[in-house]
Amino acid sequence: MRSFLRFLALLSLALTLVFGVVDLASAGESMVFRTLGAHWLSLHAPSLQDIHDTLTANGPSLLWGGMLLPILSQPAIVVFGCLAVIFLALAMLAPSRHARRRYDDDAGHD
């Protein structure tokens, strides 16, 4: 579990760097970081529309308006940077296999 969380943290950090470089390369005179939604629209707009249609098919959706839309309106580097920090913190808090093995070994010596 710990290795998987570290992998997700590394992947999120890599995406942070990729989106940062893309934003810097296209910035020109002004330094503006594009939102995650703007990046998603430029990469594949129909998938974003499909998610919107699916989540709002039965009326207003708390998941779309209350959770996904605020995330999509943040800069991509902030979203993936925060995910990297969260995954790394969870990896540090997760028990390692070696700690469990030591605990099991100690129980057998009573």
N, C-alpha and C positions, 0 to 999 in steps of 0.2 A: 504494500500500500504506500509505503514511504517513497519508494522509487517511482511509482506512478505519479504521485503528487509532485515530486521533483521534476519529472518529465513535463507535466502540465505547466509548472512554473517556468521551465526553460522555454517551452513552446510559446507561452504568453509573452515572455521577455523578447523572444525573437520576433514575434509579431509587432511588439511595441517598437522595436528598432526598424523593422521594415516600413511600418506606416510613418514613422518619424522621418526616415530617409525619403520616402515618396513625397511627403508634405514639404520637406525642405527643398527637394529638387524642383517642385512645381511652384514654389513660393514666389520667386521673382523678387520684387522690391519689398513687399510686406511679408511678415512672418505670421502666417495664419495656419493653424492646425485644423484640418477638416474633421467633421464629425464622423462617427462610426456609420451613421445612416447615409451620409454622403459617399463614403467609400463603398458601402454595400450597393447603393444605387449605381455607382459607376462600374462596379464589377458584374452585377447581375440583378437588374431592377425587377424582373418578373418574380423572382423568388421572394423578394421583400413584399411585393404586392400579394402573392399567394399566402404568405404568413398573416398579413393584415386581414385578408378576406376570411381566412380560416378562423382567426381569433375573434373577429367581429361579426361572424355570420348570424349569430342569434342576438344581436344588439350590442350595446357598448360593452367592452371587455375590460375588466380590471387588470388582467394580465397585459393587455396591449397598452392601455392608457396609463396605468399606474406603475408598470414595471419596465416593459420593453421600450416604450417611447422615450422615457427619460434617459435610458442607457444609450439609445441610438442618437440622442441629441448631444452627447458628450464627445469630446475629441477621442479619436481612436487610440491615441497613445496613452491617454489617461485610463480608458477602460481596460486595455490589455496590461498596462502597468499595475493597476490595482489588482487585476486577476493574478498576476505574477506574484505580487506580495502576499495575497491571500493563500495561494497554493503553497508558497514556500513556508508560510507560517503554519499551515496545516501539516506540512511534511515534517516540520520540526516538532510539532506536538504529537504526531503519530508515534506509537511505540515501535521500536525496531524489533526485528526478529531476534537479535542477539539478547536484548533485554528479557524477552519472554523465555528464551532458552536458559539463561542464567537463573531465572526464577524457577523454572521447572527442575533444573539441576539441584538447586538448594532444597527443594521440597523432598527429594529422594534421600537426602543425607540425615534425616531426623532419626 
